[in-house]
Amino acid sequence: MIIITNPPERFCGEIAVPGDKSITHRALMLGALARGVTEVKGYLDARDCLSTIRCLQQLGVKITPQGNNLIIEGRNMVLKQPADILDAGNSGTTARLLLGILAGQPFKTMLTGDKSLRSRPMKRVTEPLGLMGAAIEGEGGTGNLPLAVSGGDLRAINYKSPRASAQVKTAVLLAGLYAEGETTVEEPHRSRDHTELMMKKFGVPIRSEGLKVALEGRPVLRGSQVRVPGDISAAAFMMVAAAVIPDAEVLLKDVGINPTRSGIIEALQEMGASLELQNKRSWGEEPVADILVRGGKRLEGITLQGEIIPRLIDEIPVIAVAAALAEGKTVISDASELRVKESDRISELCAQLQKLGVQITETEDGMIIDGGKQLKGAEVESCGDHRIAMALAVAGLVAEGETAVHGAEVINISFPKFMPSMRSLIVKKPFN
Ligand code: S3P
């Protein structure tokens, strides 16, 4: 449990957020498949990425920490049959991406996850992987973990995905590495493109045209050096906190601003928040900037729908907090994917924010927030969901009185130093 008391007098300072979760998973997996050594700098040292590390180690990959870096000894596409069942923990990215890799291995592997992950949909990846020739079985079909995957001998496909999901796209592309010929994936909207960018860096012949990605199978991946940018999804909590606290001034250093992830910046700017991107540069293929957020601007409600949704999907819990403090109505739609995240983020978030006095209504594919009311401290629940826990902590920061977030240990899934980072920015009223 974490307890947040009185709103801070000021919220200011400079921090570096942890490494990007999506990029860390991909660096680990591509490093494992490459020929030679991959060095990952600034990786995310948190539970979800540890799940990926453990699974890869069971598949025979040698991964060694070296200070802030990880050294991966690649196996040139050929993994080892694990002696035991693999456990992806709470991590949907680990499970879905790994299914793509396992589909290419000529042996049988069992994969499971925690209670939340076992309830999340897997058909979206098992279906295309089945079309490619992988034999995947589970107790009640292939819709949920645990699953047994017998892979090898894949054929390339042209897959038209019904949803904008980077996990689906990446699973098919990873399997496509094992198939002869060209595998393509087309999406209705652009999802995050870290896989495409990183595969290019590892020497995979891959190209993107509009909403379609194509790769030529059976390439040799070259071990590489990956410098992981700060996670914009972690920075989002600090951005919103700074935007809603009067006189706040926070500089977030080295944040990844890949346009397929930066919807949060556009959304907050449209609400009227002051966000300035400084020192823009590239780390490998990924764009990075320092983001200066100044608080105290009047925020206004906005409408979020369509192509921006996949570019800010993980930030919706904290955007809802900003919306609660903005004048007028915020309408979020086309976001039914939120119902199958680490929790049903539409219904759980609405229920918890209501406890803090937010006027928020659940809709089938999103939520409507009537903002501008003073939040009141209350006892709230993380619902086993790291992003809900952190969004509630940000809300607690500006709520009147005390807010207790129960089950907040789940924050370790993606941002173990969240509370120390927050505390480092809080300037309390001096006692006198
Ligand atoms: C992720 C993709 C997104 C995102 C998740 C991480 C990834 O999920 O919500 O937190 O790293 O590929 P979907 O692919 O299900 O949209």
Residues whose N, C-alpha, C, O or C-beta is under 5 A from the ligand:
A	BS01	S3P	S22 T93 A164 S165 A166 Q167 V168 I313 D314
